[in-house]
């Protein structure tokens, strides 16, 4: 195991806010690192992360063993979490993952995603219209999370009037799913949120069975693959997953984009003058500091990796954001550059949305929202400045995003 003098501590607020110095050091000195604090392996080099993501001996099924490890009383208190999050495709291995993924693909088609482009642009402009005249905003609360939440709710057919409730529930579920290290009541909060979101979707599903519409919930009800359909609990769990992942990842992507543009105003101006840079800008944010910080796997047997013996049952975190700054693949990896060439996603294969069979099904939607939203940000936000010093980042090993982003600015009209 790694030297005790070099330790990755995800509970350290300095590490939460800026993990990149310690991740870079781990890449150089201990690329397969055992964290005593997190009780898991931290993998940081690109090729090693790729091995973890592609090797079938590393399992994605970490929820089932977690719930099975609990005492009967505690497991009963988390019954809604187990019956919902435990059925998410991202936490399953084949053949269960394969079946759910195929059914999910029927409700999450490229036609449905691309058809949202006009609505996405209008949603972004409407939010800025509401802010005209304001001199200070919290970009996370007022813009970043509201865009993808509105988009995914419209796609699913969930009422946008409930956006605040769904956001609060998603945040509390995220404490559990994202591996919060400093929130003592995360299980209780995630259980209550799951119960409430399950009830909301159960009612929506019942309504769509009576009155089908052209939306994703109706598509999921109708989804069928070789005679198999989503069971009621699987359907509810999938709806929760889509709403949670559909706004969490993209909200963090958009918030992080604005943060780095405020630190590189020349590049913000470059995007304003050259909106065709939007594709490259999105890819650079994803590479430089993406919303999916890590992918978690569990060793299904004893596995040797990079000279270290990973024991059966031990957790492994493939640090995607570290892999995306591996100097073995990326020139000047710590430099933020929206004109970076070659484009990381297309030419090198960055891991912002994972890799292999668990590659994020919502990646095309997240990229589309970013490509549409970022040029609008540049066009409508002028003279942005951070307010109140450096903001905090969310407490999570898996997710990466800001808790808030207070800023002063001028909001221009359309």
C-alpha positions as CSV (number, residue, x, y, z in Angstrom):
1,X,0.0,0.0,0.0
2,X,1.0,3.6,-0.4
3,X,3.3,5.4,2.0
4,X,1.5,7.0,5.0
5,X,3.3,10.3,4.3
6,X,1.2,10.6,1.1
7,X,-2.5,10.4,1.8
8,X,-5.5,11.4,-0.1
9,X,-8.1,12.7,2.4
10,X,-11.5,13.5,0.8
11,X,-12.7,15.0,4.1
12,X,-10.1,17.9,3.9
13,X,-11.9,21.0,2.7
14,X,-8.8,22.1,0.9
15,X,-8.8,18.8,-1.1
16,X,-12.6,19.1,-1.7
17,X,-12.2,22.6,-3.1
18,X,-9.0,21.8,-5.1
19,X,-8.1,18.1,-5.4
20,X,-5.8,18.6,-8.4
21,X,-2.5,19.2,-6.6
22,X,-2.7,16.0,-4.6
23,X,-4.1,14.1,-7.6
24,X,-1.1,15.2,-9.7
25,X,1.3,14.2,-7.0
26,X,-0.4,10.7,-6.7
27,X,-0.1,10.3,-10.5
28,X,3.7,10.9,-10.2
29,X,4.4,9.0,-6.9
30,X,1.6,6.6,-6.1
31,X,-0.8,6.1,-9.1
32,X,-2.5,3.2,-7.3
33,X,-3.0,4.7,-3.9
34,X,-4.7,3.3,-0.8
35,X,-6.5,6.0,1.2
36,X,-6.7,5.2,4.9
37,X,-9.3,7.9,5.3
38,X,-11.7,6.8,2.6
39,X,-10.8,3.1,3.0
40,X,-10.5,2.7,-0.8
41,X,-8.1,2.7,-3.7
42,X,-7.5,5.9,-5.6
43,X,-6.5,5.4,-9.2
44,X,-5.2,8.5,-11.1
45,X,-3.4,7.7,-14.3
46,X,-5.3,7.6,-17.6
47,X,-4.4,4.0,-18.6
48,X,-5.0,2.6,-15.1
49,X,-8.4,4.3,-15.0
50,X,-9.2,2.8,-18.4
51,X,-8.2,-0.7,-17.1
52,X,-10.6,-0.3,-14.1
53,X,-13.5,0.8,-16.3
54,X,-13.0,-1.9,-18.9
55,X,-12.0,-4.9,-16.7
56,X,-15.1,-7.0,-15.9
57,X,-13.5,-8.2,-12.7
58,X,-14.3,-4.7,-11.3
59,X,-18.0,-4.6,-10.5
60,X,-20.3,-1.6,-10.6
61,X,-22.7,-3.4,-8.3
62,X,-21.8,-1.6,-5.1
63,X,-25.3,-0.8,-3.7
64,X,-26.4,-4.4,-3.2
65,X,-23.5,-5.4,-1.0
66,X,-23.8,-2.1,0.9
67,X,-27.4,-2.8,1.8
68,X,-26.7,-6.4,2.6
69,X,-24.0,-5.4,5.0
70,X,-26.5,-3.4,7.2
71,X,-28.2,-4.7,10.2
72,X,-31.9,-5.6,9.8
73,X,-33.1,-2.5,11.6
74,X,-31.0,0.0,9.7
75,X,-31.7,-1.8,6.4
76,X,-35.5,-1.4,7.1
77,X,-35.0,2.3,7.8
78,X,-33.5,2.7,4.3
79,X,-36.0,0.5,2.4
80,X,-36.9,3.2,-0.1
81,X,-33.3,3.9,-0.9
82,X,-32.6,0.2,-1.5
83,X,-35.7,-0.4,-3.6
84,X,-34.9,2.7,-5.8
85,X,-31.2,3.5,-5.9
86,X,-30.5,-0.2,-5.7
87,X,-32.2,-0.6,-9.1
88,X,-30.4,2.1,-10.9
89,X,-28.7,0.7,-14.0
90,X,-25.4,2.5,-13.1
91,X,-25.1,0.3,-10.1
92,X,-25.8,-3.0,-11.9
93,X,-23.6,-5.5,-13.8
94,X,-24.7,-7.5,-16.9
95,X,-27.1,-9.1,-17.5
96,X,-29.3,-6.8,-15.4
97,X,-27.5,-3.7,-16.6
98,X,-27.7,-4.9,-20.2
99,X,-31.5,-5.4,-20.0
100,X,-32.2,-2.1,-18.3
101,X,-29.8,-0.2,-20.6
102,X,-31.6,-1.5,-23.7
103,X,-35.0,-0.6,-22.4
104,X,-33.7,2.8,-21.3
105,X,-32.3,3.5,-24.7
106,X,-35.9,3.2,-26.1
107,X,-37.0,6.2,-24.0
108,X,-33.8,8.2,-24.4
109,X,-33.4,8.4,-28.2
110,X,-31.2,10.8,-30.2
111,X,-34.4,12.1,-31.8
112,X,-35.8,13.1,-28.4
113,X,-32.5,14.7,-27.4
114,X,-31.9,16.7,-30.6
115,X,-35.6,17.7,-30.7
116,X,-35.0,19.6,-27.4
117,X,-32.6,22.2,-28.9
118,X,-35.1,25.0,-29.5
119,X,-36.6,24.5,-26.0
120,X,-33.2,24.5,-24.4
121,X,-32.3,27.9,-26.0
122,X,-35.7,29.3,-24.9
123,X,-35.3,28.1,-21.4
124,X,-31.9,29.7,-21.1
125,X,-33.1,33.0,-22.5
126,X,-36.2,33.0,-20.2
127,X,-34.0,32.6,-17.1
128,X,-31.9,35.5,-18.2
129,X,-35.0,37.6,-19.0
130,X,-36.1,37.1,-15.4
131,X,-32.7,38.4,-14.1
132,X,-32.5,41.5,-16.2
133,X,-31.8,44.5,-14.0
134,X,-30.2,42.4,-11.3
135,X,-26.6,43.4,-10.4
136,X,-25.8,40.3,-8.3
137,X,-26.9,36.7,-8.8
138,X,-25.9,33.3,-7.5
139,X,-25.2,31.6,-10.9
140,X,-25.7,28.1,-9.5
141,X,-29.1,28.8,-7.9
142,X,-30.4,31.2,-10.5
143,X,-29.0,29.7,-13.8
144,X,-26.9,26.6,-13.7
145,X,-29.2,24.1,-12.0
146,X,-32.4,25.5,-13.4
147,X,-31.5,25.0,-17.0
148,X,-31.0,21.2,-16.9
149,X,-33.7,20.7,-14.3
150,X,-36.2,22.4,-16.6
151,X,-35.0,20.5,-19.7
152,X,-35.1,17.0,-18.2
153,X,-38.5,17.7,-16.5
154,X,-39.9,18.8,-19.9
155,X,-38.5,15.7,-21.6
156,X,-40.0,13.5,-18.9
157,X,-43.3,15.3,-18.7
158,X,-42.9,16.2,-15.1
159,X,-44.5,19.5,-14.1
160,X,-42.0,22.4,-14.0
161,X,-43.9,23.9,-11.1
162,X,-42.4,21.2,-9.0
163,X,-38.8,22.0,-9.9
164,X,-37.8,23.3,-6.5
165,X,-39.1,20.1,-4.8
166,X,-37.3,17.8,-7.2
167,X,-34.1,19.8,-6.8
168,X,-34.2,19.5,-3.0
169,X,-34.9,15.8,-3.2
170,X,-32.1,15.3,-5.8
171,X,-29.6,17.1,-3.6
172,X,-30.4,14.9,-0.6
173,X,-30.2,11.7,-2.7
174,X,-26.8,13.1,-4.0
175,X,-25.4,13.1,-0.5
176,X,-25.7,9.3,-0.4
177,X,-25.0,8.5,-4.1
178,X,-22.1,10.9,-4.3
179,X,-20.3,9.6,-1.2
180,X,-20.5,12.7,1.1
181,X,-17.9,12.5,3.8
182,X,-19.0,15.3,6.1
183,X,-22.8,15.0,6.3
184,X,-23.7,12.8,9.3
185,X,-27.4,12.5,8.5
186,X,-27.0,11.8,4.7
187,X,-28.7,8.4,5.0
188,X,-31.8,9.8,6.7
189,X,-32.1,12.7,4.3
190,X,-31.6,10.5,1.2
191,X,-34.2,8.0,2.4
192,X,-36.8,10.7,3.0
193,X,-36.1,12.3,-0.4
194,X,-36.3,9.0,-2.2
195,X,-39.7,8.2,-0.6
196,X,-41.1,11.6,-1.6
197,X,-39.7,11.4,-5.2
198,X,-41.0,7.9,-5.6
199,X,-44.5,9.0,-4.6
200,X,-44.3,11.9,-7.1
201,X,-43.3,9.6,-10.0
202,X,-45.7,6.9,-9.0
203,X,-48.5,9.4,-9.4
204,X,-47.1,10.6,-12.7
205,X,-46.7,7.1,-14.1
206,X,-50.3,6.3,-13.1
207,X,-51.5,9.4,-15.0
208,X,-49.5,8.5,-18.1
209,X,-50.9,5.0,-18.1
210,X,-54.4,6.6,-18.2
211,X,-53.5,9.4,-20.6
212,X,-50.3,8.7,-22.6
213,X,-48.4,11.7,-23.9
214,X,-45.3,12.4,-26.1
215,X,-42.8,12.4,-23.3
216,X,-40.1,10.2,-21.8
217,X,-42.3,8.7,-19.0
218,X,-44.7,7.4,-21.6
219,X,-41.8,6.1,-23.8
220,X,-40.5,4.2,-20.8
221,X,-43.9,2.7,-20.0
222,X,-44.0,1.5,-23.6
223,X,-40.4,0.4,-23.8
224,X,-40.0,-3.2,-24.5
225,X,-37.0,-5.4,-25.5
226,X,-37.4,-9.0,-26.5
227,X,-40.6,-9.3,-24.5
228,X,-39.3,-7.6,-21.4
229,X,-40.6,-4.4,-19.9
230,X,-39.7,-2.3,-17.0
231,X,-41.5,-3.4,-13.8
232,X,-43.2,-0.8,-11.7
233,X,-40.4,-0.4,-9.2
234,X,-37.8,-0.4,-12.0
235,X,-39.8,2.3,-13.8
236,X,-39.9,4.5,-10.7
237,X,-36.2,3.9,-10.0
238,X,-35.3,4.8,-13.6
239,X,-37.4,8.0,-13.5
240,X,-35.6,9.1,-10.4
241,X,-32.2,8.2,-11.9
242,X,-32.9,10.1,-15.1
243,X,-34.1,13.2,-13.3
244,X,-31.2,13.1,-10.8
245,X,-28.5,12.5,-13.3
246,X,-30.2,14.6,-16.0
247,X,-29.8,17.8,-14.0
248,X,-27.0,17.0,-11.5
249,X,-24.2,16.4,-14.1
250,X,-25.2,19.2,-16.5
251,X,-25.9,21.7,-13.7
252,X,-22.4,21.2,-12.4
253,X,-21.0,21.4,-15.9
254,X,-22.7,24.8,-16.5
255,X,-21.7,26.2,-13.1
256,X,-18.1,25.1,-13.5
257,X,-18.0,26.6,-17.0
258,X,-18.9,30.0,-15.7
259,X,-16.4,29.7,-12.8
260,X,-13.5,29.1,-15.2
261,X,-14.7,31.8,-17.6
262,X,-14.6,34.3,-14.8
263,X,-11.0,33.2,-14.1
264,X,-10.2,33.5,-17.9
265,X,-12.2,36.5,-19.1
266,X,-10.2,36.7,-22.3
267,X,-11.6,33.3,-23.3
268,X,-15.1,34.4,-22.3
269,X,-14.7,37.3,-24.7
270,X,-13.3,34.9,-27.3
271,X,-16.4,32.8,-27.0
272,X,-18.6,35.9,-27.3
273,X,-16.9,36.9,-30.5
274,X,-16.7,33.3,-31.8
275,X,-19.7,31.3,-30.7
276,X,-18.6,28.5,-33.0
277,X,-16.1,27.7,-30.3
278,X,-18.9,26.3,-28.1
279,X,-18.1,22.6,-28.9
280,X,-14.5,23.0,-27.9
281,X,-15.4,25.1,-24.9
282,X,-17.7,22.4,-23.6
283,X,-15.1,19.7,-24.1
284,X,-12.4,21.7,-22.4
285,X,-14.5,22.3,-19.3
286,X,-15.3,18.5,-19.3
287,X,-11.6,17.7,-19.5
288,X,-10.3,20.4,-17.2
289,X,-12.7,19.9,-14.3
290,X,-15.6,17.7,-15.3
291,X,-18.8,17.0,-13.3
292,X,-18.1,13.3,-12.9
293,X,-15.0,13.3,-10.7
294,X,-14.7,9.6,-10.2
295,X,-16.3,6.2,-11.2
296,X,-16.5,3.7,-8.4
297,X,-16.0,-0.1,-8.8
298,X,-15.7,-3.0,-6.4
299,X,-13.1,-5.7,-6.9
300,X,-14.9,-9.0,-7.7
301,X,-11.7,-11.0,-6.9
302,X,-8.1,-10.3,-5.9
303,X,-6.7,-8.2,-8.8
304,X,-3.1,-6.9,-9.4
305,X,-3.0,-3.4,-10.8
306,X,0.1,-1.3,-11.2
307,X,2.1,-3.4,-8.8
308,X,-0.6,-3.2,-6.1
309,X,-2.8,-6.1,-4.9
310,X,-6.4,-5.0,-4.7
311,X,-8.3,-7.4,-2.5
312,X,-11.8,-8.9,-3.4
313,X,-14.5,-6.6,-2.0
314,X,-12.3,-3.4,-1.8
315,X,-13.6,-0.3,-3.5
316,X,-11.7,1.4,-6.3
317,X,-12.2,5.0,-7.4
318,X,-11.1,5.7,-10.9
319,X,-10.5,9.4,-10.7
320,X,-11.8,10.6,-14.0
321,X,-10.7,14.2,-13.5
322,X,-7.2,13.1,-12.7
323,X,-7.1,10.9,-15.8
324,X,-8.2,13.9,-17.9
325,X,-5.2,15.8,-16.7
326,X,-2.7,13.1,-17.2
327,X,0.4,14.7,-18.8
328,X,1.1,11.5,-20.6
329,X,-1.8,12.3,-22.9
330,X,-2.6,16.0,-22.5
331,X,-0.1,18.9,-23.2
332,X,-0.2,21.5,-20.4
333,X,-3.0,19.6,-18.7
334,X,-3.6,22.1,-15.9
335,X,-4.1,25.0,-18.5
336,X,-7.7,25.9,-19.3
337,X,-7.9,26.5,-23.0
338,X,-11.1,26.5,-25.1
339,X,-9.0,26.5,-28.2
340,X,-7.1,23.3,-27.2
341,X,-6.3,21.0,-30.1
342,X,-6.8,18.3,-30.8
343,X,-10.3,18.1,-29.2
344,X,-10.0,15.9,-26.2
345,X,-13.2,14.0,-26.6
346,X,-12.9,13.2,-30.3
347,X,-9.1,12.6,-30.6
348,X,-8.0,11.3,-27.2
349,X,-11.0,9.8,-25.5
350,X,-11.4,11.8,-22.3
351,X,-13.4,10.2,-19.5
352,X,-15.7,13.0,-18.5
353,X,-18.7,10.7,-19.0
354,X,-17.0,7.4,-18.1
355,X,-16.0,4.7,-20.4
356,X,-17.2,1.2,-21.5
357,X,-20.7,-0.2,-20.9
358,X,-21.5,2.4,-18.2
359,X,-20.7,5.4,-20.4
360,X,-23.3,8.0,-19.4
361,X,-26.5,7.7,-21.4
362,X,-27.2,11.4,-20.9
363,X,-23.9,12.6,-22.3
364,X,-25.4,13.7,-25.7
365,X,-28.0,15.8,-23.8
366,X,-25.4,17.3,-21.5
367,X,-23.2,18.3,-24.4
368,X,-26.1,19.7,-26.3
369,X,-27.2,21.9,-23.3
370,X,-23.6,23.1,-22.9
371,X,-23.2,23.9,-26.6
372,X,-26.4,25.9,-26.6
373,X,-26.0,27.6,-23.2
374,X,-22.4,28.7,-23.2
375,X,-22.6,31.1,-26.1
376,X,-25.8,32.6,-24.6
377,X,-23.9,33.1,-21.3
378,X,-21.2,34.9,-23.2
379,X,-23.7,37.0,-25.1
380,X,-25.9,38.0,-22.1
381,X,-23.5,38.2,-19.2
382,X,-21.1,41.2,-19.2
383,X,-18.5,42.2,-16.7
384,X,-18.8,39.2,-14.4
385,X,-16.9,39.2,-11.1
386,X,-16.8,36.8,-8.2
387,X,-18.4,38.1,-5.0
388,X,-17.2,37.1,-1.6
389,X,-14.0,35.2,-2.4
390,X,-13.5,31.7,-3.7
391,X,-16.6,29.5,-3.5
392,X,-16.9,26.1,-1.9
393,X,-17.2,22.9,-4.0
394,X,-19.7,20.1,-3.1
395,X,-18.6,17.4,-0.7
396,X,-18.4,14.3,-2.9
397,X,-15.9,11.8,-4.2
398,X,-18.0,11.1,-7.3
399,X,-19.4,14.4,-8.3
400,X,-17.7,17.8,-8.9
401,X,-19.5,21.1,-8.8
402,X,-19.9,24.3,-6.9
403,X,-22.3,24.8,-4.0
404,X,-22.8,28.4,-5.0
405,X,-21.3,31.0,-7.3
406,X,-22.2,34.6,-6.2
407,X,-21.3,37.1,-8.8
408,X,-21.8,40.6,-9.9
409,X,-22.6,41.3,-13.6
410,X,-24.7,43.0,-16.2
411,X,-27.4,41.0,-17.8
412,X,-28.0,42.1,-21.3
413,X,-31.2,41.8,-23.3
414,X,-31.7,39.4,-26.1
